[in-house]
Amino acid sequence: MLGSGTAASGGRRRRGYAVVSDDRYKWVALSNTTLGMFMAVVDASIVIISLPAIFRGIDLDPFGAGNISYLLWIIMGYLLVTAVLVVTLGRLGDILGRVRIYNLGFVVFTLASIALSLDPAHGAGGAMWLIIWRLVQAVGGAMLMANSAAIITDAFPAEQRGMALGVNQIAALAGQFIGLVLGGVLSVWDWRAVFWINVPFGVFGTIWAYRSLREVGERRPARIDWWGNLTFAGGCASLLAAITYGIQPYGGHSMGWTNPYVLGGLIGGVVLLVLFGYIEQHVPQPMFRLALFRNRAFAAGNAASLLASIARGGMQFMLIIWLQGIWLPLHGYNYADTPLWAGIFLLPLTAGFLLAGPLSGYLSDRYGVFYFTTGGLTLFALSFIGLLLLPLNFPYWAFALLILLNGFGSGMFSAPNTSAIMSRVPAADRGAASGMRSTFQNSGTSLSIGVFFSLLIAGLAGQLPGALSSGLTAQGVPTAVAQHAAQLPAVSTVFAAFLGANPMQTLLGPTGVLNTLSPQAKATITGNTFFPNLISGPFHHGLTIVFAVAAAMALLAATASMLRGASPVQDSQSGNLRPVPASKR
């Protein structure tokens, strides 16, 4: 039971703990934390579309030997750090004060953004500067993510909590896709603008947070569980780093899953997380109370969140590659322009989030979460089945409708699920619980990228070499050169399309063979239609596998959501927990 208190003007208090009902403060808390979450999540995706401009700006060839690692770490490093640290930083918020850790996150995030925009180096040194400061920026982002939901839960009464968390969570989910558009627009002007954009908002948010937010949640002084923190962080970092290296070529293989370091990282990560579970059950003041998972609603809500994140996380990569590598070139767009247009054509996905999130959060406060979480995930799964049935050269209206449905279903699920999870947690554990929820979401995204990319590359690796070799020789490319190009890792071809480069120019340019061909053959090979038509069969095979797995994950998430049972809410007058009526479950 979260407890009860006596109503008073401006808030309810018990033993120094204020459950604030002050209208002004709760809206300030919601506005500031939504800004913080939006900034933190936008930066997880804003560099994806901006990577071509960033690599040009630091004079680094992304297709050079070993340079794919820089590309992946600029993207994945941010996700890895936020996934690893959010539980620890949420727990620190419970001990030291959630607002204190949150405000510090604004400072760290803003200073790192300034450092990123001032990258003084070029080549590999410039890439390392970006990677290191992206990791620092992710620490600030993790501080914001870990405590924002807890601050909102503290500030809002139970009957408005779903709506408030809905606004916050949908800002975060929408930020993933708004970042794609922002990255495309800003990088056309200057690649440093991708990081400049954070600075004025970061400075404003920092000053606003320090002046306006206050500690109203329950703080429980405790010793820091160092062994729990170290084993959890080490286990998550080991697993996610292994996934990052697993999607890179290794030896003669198209992927790196046979790399001993990758296998060691996966095994070591699992061992550390098992050890973490043992430690948390035997220390007097654990980093995270695993007993919370005995609560069916808490466990089922987090399981559904993890599975939905796995289904959703890698989807944006698949859609971007589909658009940039096939659909946009077939419709006359130059490869160099495809990153920007891919972000624009994905806007219906963001619109779906924005339409469903706040509305479902508000309605779930009145009618319970069941219909919104389970129903949203069912729509989410159906959208993947629809994408599975689309031809590669689809009519845009059908594609737009399906991704709108995908975003709408995801938005329907996210806010009520977050509200249900946070409402089942004792007040003193809200920071750690918010961090654990974010860990499941962020880890699911990282895992999804690794799994979906691996499935796509596996599908391509079986059929692409033959299609590539026969297609090139038909245009007069010498057999030896065509076979050599066909044997290059499929990931190189995928990354070329992903970075807005002409894949055929990337594969054959260094060989000099293009200059030996007839002008007509050269124009055909490097034109907008040759590569999409060549790759369409193998790519569709890989995409079918990916969307089938995503649909299965979404259905499993819907099943987990159904198993949560009744979700009690807090009585707005007494503060006591009461069950949701059966008709609203």
N, C-alpha and C positions, 0 to 999 in steps of 0.2 A: 504494500500500500504506500502510495506516495505521500500520504499524510493529509491532515486537515488543518485549517486555521480559522481565524476570525476575520470577517470582512472588515476592511477599513478603507478610508478614503486614500486612493493612490496605490493600494496594494494589499495583499494578504501576507502576513508574516507568521512564521513559527520558528522559534529558537534562532533568530537572526537570519532566517532564510526568507527572502522576499519573492513571492510569486506575483510578478508585477502585472497589474491590470490597467496601469496608467496608459491611456490611449496614445499619448504623444510618444512615450518612450518605446512602446512596442513597435510602432511604425518606424521610428528611427533605427531600432535594432534590425528590423526586417530590411530596410532600405540599405543600410551599411553592409550587412552580411551578404545581401544579394549582390551588391557591387563587388565585394571581395570574392565571392564564389565565382561570379562571372569572369572576373579578371584571371583567377587561378586556372579555370578550365579553358578559357579562350587560348591561353598560352600553351596548352597541351596540343592544340591543333593548328594554331596560326602559322607555325613554321612548316607544316606539311606542304601547303601550296607555295610557300615562299622559298623552299629549298633551292630551286633553280637559280633564283636571283641571289640568294645567300652564297651559293658556291661560286657564282660568277663574281660576286663582290669581293670574296677573299681569294680569288684566283686559284681555285682548287677544282681539278677535274674529278667529278664524282665517279667516273668510270675507270679511273686509274687504279693500279694494283693496290689493294688494301683500303681504298677510300670508301668503299661501301660501309665499312665499320664506322667511319665518322658520320655518315648519313644516318645510320640506324641509331647511333648513340645520341645524336642531336634530337631525334624524335623520341626514342624509347627511354633515354635517361631521365627525362622529366617524369614520365609515367612510373618508372621504377621507384624513384625517390618518394613520390607522393604515396604510392602504394605501401612502401615500407614504413614510413614515419608517422602516418596519420594516427595509428593507435597509440603510439608512445606520446605524441604531442597532445592527443585528446586526454590521455591519463594525466599528463602534466597540467592540463587545464583544470581537471578535477581537483588536483592538489594545490596548485599555485593560483588558480583563477583563470577561467576561460577567456574572459575579456583581455587579460594581460597577455596570454599567449597569442590570441587572435590579433591584437594590436601590433605585437612584435612581428607577426607574419606580414602585415602590411609594410612595415619598415624594411624587412629583409627582401621582400619581393620587389619593392620599388628600387632599392639600391642595386640589386642584381640586374634589373632591367636597364638601369643607367650603364652599368658595366658592359652589358651585352651590346648596347648601341655604340660603345666606344672601342670596340675590338680593334686593336692597333696592328695586329699581325696579318699575314697572308699565308696561303698554303696550309700545310698541316698545322702550323702554329696557330693560325687563325681559327681553324676548326677546333683545336683543343681549348682555346680560350672560350669559344662558344659552348662547348660541352661542359666545361668546369662551371661556368657561370649559370648555365641552364640548371645544373644540379643544385647550385646555391639558390637560384630562383625557385626551384621545386621545394626546397625546405620552407621558404616563405609561403608558397602555395599550400603546402601540407598543413602549416599552422592555421591558415584560413579555413581550409576544408574541414580539418579535424574538429573545429569548435563552433562553426557557424550554426549547424543544426541544433547544437546544445544551447547556444545563446538564444535562438528563437524559441526553443522548447521552454526555456526558463521564462521568457518574456511574455508569451501568449497563454491565455487561458485555454483549457482543453477544447472548448467548442469552436475555437478559431485556429487551432494549431495546424490542422490539415491544410487549410487555405494558405497559411503563412509558409509552411514548409513546401507547399506546392509552388508558390512563387519562387522560393529560393532554389528548389531542386530543378525546376524547369529552366530557370536562368542558367543553371549549371549545364544541363543537357543541351539546351539551345546554344550555349557558348561553344560546344564542340564543333558545331556546324557553322555558326557565325564566324568563328575563327578562320574557317576555310575561305570565306568570302573576303574577310578583312585582309588575310594574308595575300590573296590574289591582287586586291586593289592597291594595298600599300606597297607591295614589292615592285609593282610597275613604276612607282615613283622613286623609291629608294629602299634597298633591303634593310637598312638600319631603322626605317620607319616602323617596321614590324615590332621593334622593341621600344622605340620612342613613344608609341601610342600608349604604353603602360604608364609612362612617367607622370603626366599631369593627373591622370586618374588615381595613380598610386599616392601621389603627394596629397591630393584632395582627400582621398579615403583615409589616409593615415591621420591627418589633422582632425578630420571629422570623427574618426573612431576614438582618438584620445580625448577629445573634448566632450563627446556625447555618450559613449557607452559606459556602463558601470556594472560592477559585479552584483548580480541579483540571484545567482544560483548558489546552491549549497556547496561549500568547500569542505573537504575532509582532509586535514593534514595527515600525511603518511610518508613513510620512507619510500624512496624510489626502488623499484624492483629491477636492479641492474641486470641480473642474470636472465630474467624474463624478457627485458627489453633487448638484450644482446642476442639471445637465441631467436627471438621473433624477427628482428631486423635482419640478422644474418641468414635465416632460413628463407625469408621472402626475397632478399637481395640475391641469394644464390640461385633460387629458382628462376627469377625474372631475368637475371643476367644470362643464365643458360639458355633461356628461350630466345633472347636477343641474338646470341651467337648461333643458336640452332637454325635460324632462318638464313644464315650466310653460307655460301659454298665452302666445302671443306674437301681437300684432296681432290679426288676425281668425282666427287658426289655433288649433286645440285644443291643439297642442303647440308647442314652441319650436325645432324643429330647423331652421327657416328663419331664425332670428335670426342676424344677422351675427356677433355675439359668440360664439354657440355654434359656428358653423362655423369661426370663427377659432381658438377654443379647441381644437377637434378637430384641425384641421390643424397648429396650432402644437405641440400635444402630441405628435403623431406625428413632426414634424420634430425636436423636442428628444430624443425617445427614439432616433431614428436617429443623432443626433449623439452621444448617450450611448454607443451601441454602438461608434461610431468611436473615441471617446476611450478607452474601456476596452481597446481593442486596441492602443493606442499609448502608454499611460502605464506606467512601470515598476512601480508599486504600485497597481493598479486597485481601485476600491471593490468590484467583484465580478468574479471571474474568469469571463468568458464561455466560456472553454475547458471549464468544467464541463458546459456544454450539449452538448459533443461526446460525453459519456457518455450512451449511449442510455437507460439506466435512470433517470438523473437527469432528462434532458429529457422522457422519456415520463411519468414520475411527476408532474412539474410540469404538463405539458400536461393530464393526466387530472385533476389537482387543480383547474386553472383551469376546465375544461369542467364538472366536477361542481359547482363553486361557482356558475357561471352558471346551471346548472339549478336549484340549490337556493336561491340567494340571494334571488331575487324571489318564490319560492314562498310564503314566509310572508306576504308582502303580499297575494298573490292569495287565499290561504286565509282570511286575516282579513277581506278585503272580501267574499268569498263568504259567510262566516258572519255577519258583522255587517250586511251589506246585504240579504241574502236569507234565509238559512236560519233564523237565530235569530228575526227578526221573524215569519216564517211560523209559528214554533212558540211564539208568544205572549210572547217576550221584548221588553221595552221597549228602544228604541234606546239610551237612556242606560246600560242595563245590559249591552249587547252587548260592549263591550271586555273586561270581566272574564270573561264567559262564553266568549268566543272563545278566550282564553288557556287556560281550563280544558278546553274541548273539543279543544284541540290537544295535550293531554298524551300521548296515545298516540305522537305523533311523537317526543317526548323519551324515552319509554320504549323505543322502538326503538333510539335511539342508545345508551342506557345498557345495554341487554341485549347488543348486538352488539360494542360498541367494545372493552372490556377482553378479552372472550373471543376475538375475532378477533386481537387483538394478541398474546395469549398463544399461540394455536394457530399463528399465522404464524411465530413464533420456531422452532417445531418442524417445520412442514410447508412453509415458504416462503410467499410473498405472493401467488402467481398466482391461486389459487382464491378467495382472499378479496377481492382488489382487483377483479378482473374479474367474479367472481360477484356481489359486492356491488353493483357498478355496473349489472349486468344486472337485479338485483332492483329497484334504484333506478329504472331506465327503465321496467320493467313497472308499477311503482306509478303513474307518470305516465300510462301508457296506461289503467290502471284508473280514475284520476281523470277522464280524458278521457271515459270511457264512463258516468260517474255522472250521473243526472239532477240538476238544480239542487236540487230538494227531495228529497234522498237519505235513505235509512234510515241512521241514525247508525252502526249496527254495520258497514256496508259502508265508510263513510268512515273510521271508526276503524281498521279492518283495513288499509286502503290506506295511511294515513299511518303506521301502525305498520310496515308493510313498507317504506315510504320511509325512515323513520328507521333501520330495521334494515340495509337495504342501504347507506345512507350510512355507518353506523357500521362495517359490515364493511370498507368501503373505506378509511376515513380512517386508522386506526392503522397497518395494514400498509404503506400507501402512504407515510406519513410516515417510518416506520422504514426502508423501502427507500431513500428519498431521502437521509436523513441518514447511512445506512451507506455510501453511495457517495461521501461527501465527505471529503477529507483533514481531519485534526483541526484544523489551523490555519484552515480556511475554514468551520467549522461555524456560526459566528455569522452570517456573511453568507448562507450557504446557508439557514439557518433563516429569516432575514429575507426572502430571495427567495421561499421557499415561502409565507410568510405574505402577501407582497405579491400573489402569484397568487391566493391564497384570498380576501383582502380586496377586491382589485380585481375579482375575479369576482363577488363579492356586489354591489358598487356598480354594475358593468356590468349585472348581472342585473336590478336594480331598474329601471334606465333602460330596458333592452330590453323587459322584461315589461310595465312600465307603459305604454310606448309602444304595444306590441302590443294591450294591453287597451283603451286609449283609442281607438286606430285602429278596433278592432272596434266599440266603442260609438258612435263619432262617425258611422258610416255609418247606423246603425239607430235610435239612441236619440232623435234629434230628432223623427222621425215618430211613434214610439210615445208619446213624452211629450206632444206637441201633441194628438194624437187622444184620448189618455186624459184629459187635463185638460178639453178642450172637452166631452167626454161627461159630465163632472160639473158643467157649467155655468160653467166658467171662461171669461171673454171671450176671443175668438179672438186678439186682439192680445196679451193677457197670456200666453196659452198659447204662442203662437209665440215671444214674447220669452224665456220660460223655456226653451223647446226649443233656442233658439240659444245659450244660455250654454254655456261650455266643459264638455265631459263630465267633465273632471277635477274640476270643482267638485262635481258630484254624487257622484263616487267618494270624494272627500275627506270629504264630509258623512257618508257611511256609515262611512268609516274612522275618523272622530272620534267616532262614537257619537251623531251628531245626526240628527234626523229630516230626511231629504233634502227632502221636500216642504215642510216648515215652513221650511227654510233657503232654498229657491228662491222660495216665494210669500209668506213672512212679510213681507219688506220692501215688497212691493207693496201690502199692505193688502187684497188681493182676497179673502182667506180670510174676512174679517169681513162681506163682502157676500154670501156663499153661504148656502144653507140649512144648518141645523145638521147634517142628515144628510149633505149633500155635503161639508161641512167635516170631519166625523168620518171619512168614507170616505177622503178625500184624505190626511189626516194619520194615518190608522190604520196598523196594522202590516202589512197585506197589500197595500195599494194600490201602494206603490213596488216591493216585490219582484215582484209580478205584472207590473207595467209594464215593469220592466227585465230580466226573466228572459230574453226572447228575445235582445235585443242583448248582454246580459252573457254568455250562454252561447256566443254567437258569438265574442266576444273571448276567453273562457276556453278555448275549443277551440283557438284559435291558440296561446295561451300554453303550454298543456300539451303540444301537439304539438311545439313548439319545444323545450320542456324535455326531452321524451322523446328527441328527436333529439340534443340536447347530451349527455344521459346515455349514449346508445349510442356517440357519438363518444368520450366519455371512456373507455368500456369498451374501445373499439378501441385508443386510445392506451395503455391499461394493458396490453393484450395485446402491444404492441410493445416493452415494456421489456426483454424477454429474461430471461436468468438474473440473479438478484440475489445476488451473493456476500455471505456473512456473515463476521463476524470470529471466528476460532477463539478459544474462551474460554480456552484455555491459552496459546497463543503470541501471540495478538493479530494474527496474519497473516490476510489475506483468503483464503477458500477458496470455490469455487463451490458453489451449492446443487445437490444431485443433481437430475437431469433430472426425476425423478418428483415433485419438490416445487416446481417452477418455476411 
